[in-house]
């Protein structure tokens, strides 16, 4: 497995918003909404509870975790 590169800066609200939009459009999340406090409200399925993430870094980490899960579930095609 290839390790993830180390970030040199913290994720921005704009980056987190872009990732949240992609996750919702691809139906990998039901909803992801920024709160005025800087937190994010995330719901995986419509009938599940809402989770509170502390900030943009958590959204980006969630996106990375979902990508890793998807990629590791695929059979190798090489």
Buried (B, 14 or more C-beta within 10 A) or exposed (E): EEEEEEEEEEBEEEBBBBBBEBBBEEEBBBBBEBEEEEBBEBBBEEEEEEBEBEBBBBBBBBBEEBEEEEEEEEEEEE
